[in-house]
Amino acid sequence: MNDNSDFSPQSFAVVGAGPVGCIVAAFLAKEGHEVILCDVIPDLLSPALDPGIIIEGAENLQEKVSKTCTNIDELPNHDPDVIFITVKAHALPLIASSIEGFYREGMVVVSWQNGIDTELVLAKTLGKGPVMRAVVNYGCGLIGPAHIRMPFHHPPHYIQELDPASQQQAISIAEILSQCGLTTEHTDQIVSMVWRKSAMNACMNPVCAVTGLTMSRAMNDPIVYQIVDALVKECINVARANEINLGWDFYPHAIEYMRNAGDHKPSMLMDIEANRRTEIDFINGKFVEYGARTGVETPYNKTLSALVKGLESK
């Protein structure tokens, strides 16, 4: 077992210059940390250096990152201590393979993403030791390159290590993020938290992607709401069959949370509108997969997955 009690990261890489990545990059930069922002699209990166990442809405700030790069294979030149992965989950196998090429002892990789089992994709290549999983509680969208609209921010965020030997590192990262203004707590219940958030994502994201409605419009449409309600119940059944604890009051909590989400386009709708591939496989697709493991039928998740796949194929 490694002694990580003296873990004190000095530099942070953020892989993905979309809204989720830009927010964590900006908050880290605000506290004076070295931040390397990495994305394959150069146009997303240049404003992050000057005039800096701009965030408007629930939080308002403008911060410049230290460095940028357009290829993850360039990251070893900067030797980051912590790498936050904020890209869509379908890119994870390639990213994990690239990191494996320059991974060194003591480096930490955090899945700062939506979806179920994203951390397991990283751990399959890198091992459990360096991998951590976070649950992120803010909404965001891209106004333009490095220009973010943040309609809501509901801290705390949560983080947990996969390997108990890395617990102190996870606690340290939570403290650093909290000092930056992204209040983050260490937890030992990350799987339950991931499933709680993913169940709500599985209800809102595909319904909005298919209908083109914002979250508040979907929740307030009596016909569309019936689909959302059926999805919540189906996801709860899958979780219970797999002994995932969502909490006895999850159903009313989920409905109330989604009702208060506001006139906000979820990420899957924004992906469809921008002709990008979605994360449907790591959201509804996972409820279908885990339902099949335990003999729970998932007709609503299967249907919405198929419809979103159909939109993707366009």
C-alpha positions as CSV (number, residue, x, y, z in Angstrom):
1,M,0.0,0.0,0.0
2,N,1.4,3.4,-1.0
3,D,1.6,6.2,1.5
4,N,-0.3,9.1,-0.1
5,S,-0.5,11.3,3.0
6,D,1.9,13.9,1.6
7,F,0.1,14.1,-1.8
8,S,0.2,17.8,-2.8
9,P,-0.6,18.2,-6.5
10,Q,0.9,21.3,-8.2
11,S,-0.4,21.0,-11.7
12,F,-3.8,19.9,-13.2
13,A,-4.7,18.8,-16.7
14,V,-8.3,19.1,-17.9
15,V,-9.1,16.9,-20.9
16,G,-12.0,18.4,-22.7
17,A,-12.6,22.1,-23.3
18,G,-16.4,21.8,-23.4
19,P,-18.5,23.5,-20.7
20,V,-17.9,20.9,-18.0
21,G,-14.1,21.0,-18.4
22,C,-13.9,24.8,-18.8
23,I,-15.7,25.3,-15.5
24,V,-13.3,23.1,-13.5
25,A,-10.3,24.6,-15.3
26,A,-11.4,28.1,-14.5
27,F,-12.0,27.5,-10.8
28,L,-8.6,25.8,-10.4
29,A,-7.0,28.7,-12.3
30,K,-8.8,31.2,-10.0
31,E,-6.9,29.7,-7.0
32,G,-3.6,30.1,-8.8
33,H,-3.0,26.5,-9.8
34,E,-1.2,25.5,-13.0
35,V,-3.9,24.3,-15.4
36,I,-3.3,22.7,-18.8
37,L,-6.5,22.6,-20.9
38,C,-6.5,19.9,-23.6
39,D,-8.9,19.5,-26.5
40,V,-8.6,18.3,-30.1
41,I,-10.4,21.4,-31.4
42,P,-7.9,24.4,-31.4
43,D,-10.6,27.0,-31.7
44,L,-12.0,26.0,-28.3
45,L,-8.6,26.5,-26.6
46,S,-7.2,29.9,-27.7
47,P,-9.7,32.1,-25.8
48,A,-8.9,30.1,-22.6
49,L,-5.4,31.6,-22.7
50,D,-6.6,35.1,-23.6
51,P,-9.0,36.7,-22.6
52,G,-9.6,33.6,-20.4
53,I,-12.5,31.3,-19.7
54,I,-15.7,33.3,-19.1
55,I,-18.5,31.8,-16.9
56,E,-21.9,33.5,-16.6
57,G,-25.0,32.6,-14.6
58,A,-25.0,30.8,-11.2
59,E,-21.3,31.7,-11.0
60,N,-19.6,34.6,-12.7
61,L,-15.8,34.6,-13.3
62,Q,-13.2,35.0,-16.0
63,E,-9.9,33.2,-15.6
64,K,-6.9,32.4,-17.9
65,V,-5.5,28.9,-17.9
66,S,-1.7,28.4,-17.8
67,K,-1.3,26.3,-21.0
68,T,-3.2,24.4,-23.7
69,C,-2.6,21.5,-25.9
70,T,-4.5,19.8,-28.8
71,N,-3.4,16.2,-28.2
72,I,-3.4,14.2,-25.0
73,D,-0.1,12.7,-26.0
74,E,1.4,16.2,-25.4
75,L,0.4,16.1,-21.7
76,P,3.6,14.3,-20.5
77,N,5.5,17.4,-21.6
78,H,3.6,19.2,-18.8
79,D,3.7,16.3,-16.3
80,P,0.4,17.0,-14.6
81,D,-0.2,15.5,-11.1
82,V,-4.0,15.3,-11.6
83,I,-5.9,14.7,-14.8
84,F,-9.6,15.6,-14.9
85,I,-11.4,13.7,-17.7
86,T,-14.4,15.8,-18.8
87,V,-15.1,14.6,-22.3
88,K,-18.0,12.5,-23.5
89,A,-17.8,8.9,-22.1
90,H,-17.5,7.2,-25.5
91,A,-14.0,8.7,-25.9
92,L,-12.7,7.0,-22.7
93,P,-11.0,3.9,-24.2
94,L,-8.8,6.0,-26.4
95,I,-8.0,8.5,-23.6
96,A,-7.2,5.7,-21.2
97,S,-4.8,4.1,-23.7
98,S,-3.1,7.4,-24.3
99,I,-2.6,8.1,-20.6
100,E,-1.3,4.6,-20.1
101,G,1.6,5.6,-22.4
102,F,2.9,8.3,-20.0
103,Y,1.4,7.4,-16.6
104,R,3.8,7.6,-13.7
105,E,3.5,6.6,-10.1
106,G,1.5,9.2,-8.1
107,M,-0.5,10.6,-11.0
108,V,-4.2,10.7,-10.4
109,V,-7.0,10.4,-13.1
110,V,-10.5,11.7,-12.2
111,S,-13.6,10.8,-14.2
112,W,-15.4,14.2,-13.9
113,Q,-18.2,13.0,-16.1
114,N,-21.8,11.9,-16.5
115,G,-22.8,8.2,-16.9
116,I,-22.5,4.9,-15.2
117,D,-19.2,2.9,-15.0
118,T,-17.0,5.6,-16.7
119,E,-14.4,5.0,-14.0
120,L,-14.3,1.3,-14.7
121,V,-13.4,2.0,-18.4
122,L,-10.4,4.0,-17.1
123,A,-9.5,1.4,-14.5
124,K,-9.6,-1.4,-17.1
125,T,-6.5,0.1,-18.7
126,L,-4.8,2.1,-15.8
127,G,-5.7,-0.2,-12.9
128,K,-7.8,1.0,-9.9
129,G,-4.9,2.7,-8.1
130,P,-4.8,6.1,-9.9
131,V,-8.5,6.3,-10.9
132,M,-11.2,8.3,-9.0
133,R,-14.8,9.0,-9.8
134,A,-16.7,12.3,-9.2
135,V,-20.3,13.3,-9.3
136,V,-20.7,16.8,-10.6
137,N,-23.7,19.0,-9.6
138,Y,-23.8,21.9,-12.0
139,G,-25.6,22.6,-15.3
140,C,-23.7,24.2,-18.2
141,G,-23.7,25.0,-21.8
142,L,-21.3,26.5,-24.3
143,I,-22.2,30.0,-25.5
144,G,-19.0,30.1,-27.6
145,P,-15.3,28.9,-27.2
146,A,-14.3,29.1,-23.5
147,H,-17.6,31.0,-22.9
148,I,-19.9,29.1,-20.6
149,R,-23.4,29.6,-19.4
150,M,-23.9,28.0,-16.0
151,P,-27.7,28.0,-15.2
152,F,-27.4,26.2,-11.9
153,H,-24.7,25.1,-9.4
154,H,-25.8,22.8,-6.6
155,P,-22.8,21.9,-4.5
156,P,-21.3,19.9,-3.0
157,H,-19.8,17.7,-5.7
158,Y,-18.4,14.3,-4.6
159,I,-15.3,12.2,-5.2
160,Q,-14.2,8.7,-4.3
161,E,-11.1,6.6,-5.0
162,L,-11.5,3.1,-6.5
163,D,-8.6,1.8,-4.5
164,P,-8.7,2.3,-0.7
165,A,-5.0,3.0,-0.7
166,S,-5.7,6.2,-2.7
167,Q,-8.2,7.6,-0.2
168,Q,-5.9,10.4,1.1
169,Q,-5.3,11.6,-2.5
170,A,-9.1,11.8,-3.1
171,I,-9.5,13.8,0.2
172,S,-6.7,16.1,-0.9
173,I,-8.3,16.7,-4.3
174,A,-11.7,17.4,-2.6
175,E,-10.1,20.0,-0.4
176,I,-8.3,21.7,-3.3
177,L,-11.6,21.9,-5.3
178,S,-13.4,23.3,-2.3
179,Q,-10.8,26.0,-1.8
180,C,-11.3,26.9,-5.4
181,G,-15.0,27.4,-5.0
182,L,-16.2,24.0,-6.3
183,T,-17.2,22.7,-2.9
184,T,-16.4,18.9,-3.1
185,E,-16.7,16.2,-0.4
186,H,-15.0,12.9,-0.2
187,T,-17.5,10.0,0.0
188,D,-17.6,6.2,0.3
189,Q,-21.0,6.1,-1.5
190,I,-20.0,7.2,-5.0
191,V,-21.7,4.3,-6.8
192,S,-25.1,5.2,-5.2
193,M,-24.6,8.8,-6.0
194,V,-23.6,8.1,-9.6
195,W,-26.8,6.0,-10.1
196,R,-29.0,8.6,-8.4
197,K,-27.7,11.3,-10.9
198,S,-27.7,8.9,-13.8
199,A,-31.3,7.9,-13.2
200,M,-32.4,11.5,-13.5
201,N,-30.1,12.0,-16.6
202,A,-31.8,8.9,-18.1
203,C,-35.2,10.5,-17.7
204,M,-34.5,14.1,-18.8
205,N,-31.7,13.8,-21.4
206,P,-33.2,11.5,-24.0
207,V,-36.7,12.8,-23.6
208,C,-35.5,16.4,-24.3
209,A,-33.1,15.1,-27.0
210,V,-36.0,13.4,-28.8
211,T,-38.7,16.1,-28.3
212,G,-36.5,19.2,-28.5
213,L,-38.0,20.5,-25.3
214,T,-36.1,22.1,-22.4
215,M,-36.3,20.4,-19.0
216,S,-39.0,22.6,-17.6
217,R,-41.2,22.3,-20.7
218,A,-40.8,18.5,-20.7
219,M,-41.8,18.3,-17.0
220,N,-44.8,20.6,-17.5
221,D,-46.2,18.9,-20.5
222,P,-48.7,16.4,-19.2
223,I,-48.2,13.9,-22.1
224,V,-44.4,14.0,-22.1
225,Y,-44.3,13.9,-18.3
226,Q,-45.9,10.4,-18.4
227,I,-42.7,9.2,-20.2
228,V,-40.4,10.9,-17.7
229,D,-42.4,9.3,-14.8
230,A,-42.3,5.8,-16.3
231,L,-38.5,6.2,-16.9
232,V,-37.9,7.1,-13.3
233,K,-39.8,4.1,-12.0
234,E,-38.0,1.8,-14.5
235,C,-34.6,3.1,-13.4
236,I,-35.5,2.6,-9.7
237,N,-36.5,-1.0,-10.5
238,V,-33.2,-1.7,-12.2
239,A,-31.2,-0.2,-9.4
240,R,-33.0,-2.2,-6.7
241,A,-32.6,-5.4,-8.6
242,N,-28.8,-4.8,-8.7
243,E,-28.8,-3.8,-5.0
244,I,-27.9,-0.2,-5.7
245,N,-29.2,2.0,-2.9
246,L,-30.9,5.1,-4.2
247,G,-32.6,5.8,-0.9
248,W,-36.2,5.2,0.1
249,D,-37.2,8.7,-1.0
250,F,-35.5,8.8,-4.3
251,Y,-38.7,9.0,-6.4
252,P,-40.2,12.2,-4.9
253,H,-36.7,13.7,-4.8
254,A,-36.0,13.0,-8.4
255,I,-39.4,14.4,-9.5
256,E,-38.9,17.6,-7.4
257,Y,-35.3,18.0,-8.7
258,M,-36.3,17.7,-12.3
259,R,-39.3,20.0,-11.8
260,N,-36.9,22.7,-10.5
261,A,-34.3,22.2,-13.2
262,G,-35.5,25.3,-15.1
263,D,-35.7,26.2,-18.7
264,H,-32.4,24.4,-19.5
265,K,-31.4,22.3,-22.4
266,P,-29.7,19.1,-21.1
267,S,-26.4,18.1,-22.7
268,M,-27.9,15.3,-24.9
269,L,-30.3,17.8,-26.6
270,M,-27.3,20.2,-27.2
271,D,-25.3,17.3,-28.6
272,I,-28.1,16.3,-31.0
273,E,-28.6,20.0,-32.1
274,A,-24.8,20.2,-32.7
275,N,-24.7,16.9,-34.6
276,R,-22.4,15.3,-32.0
277,R,-22.5,11.8,-30.7
278,T,-24.3,11.5,-27.3
279,E,-23.5,9.6,-24.1
280,I,-26.7,7.5,-24.4
281,D,-24.7,4.2,-24.1
282,F,-23.4,5.2,-20.6
283,I,-26.8,6.5,-19.4
284,N,-29.9,4.7,-20.7
285,G,-27.8,2.0,-22.3
286,K,-26.4,1.1,-18.8
287,F,-29.9,0.8,-17.3
288,V,-30.7,-1.6,-20.2
289,E,-27.5,-3.6,-19.6
290,Y,-28.0,-3.8,-15.8
291,G,-31.7,-4.7,-16.3
292,A,-30.7,-7.6,-18.5
293,R,-28.3,-8.9,-15.8
294,T,-31.1,-9.2,-13.3
295,G,-34.1,-10.0,-15.5
296,V,-35.7,-6.6,-15.2
297,E,-37.5,-5.5,-18.4
298,T,-36.5,-2.0,-19.5
299,P,-38.8,-1.1,-22.4
300,Y,-38.7,2.7,-21.8
301,N,-34.9,2.9,-21.6
302,K,-34.6,0.6,-24.7
303,T,-37.0,2.8,-26.7
304,L,-35.4,6.1,-25.8
305,S,-31.9,4.6,-26.5
306,A,-33.1,3.5,-29.9
307,L,-34.7,6.9,-30.7
308,V,-31.6,8.8,-29.7
309,K,-29.4,6.4,-31.7
310,G,-31.7,7.1,-34.7
311,L,-31.2,10.8,-34.3
312,E,-27.4,10.3,-34.0
313,S,-27.4,8.4,-37.3
314,K,-28.7,11.5,-39.1
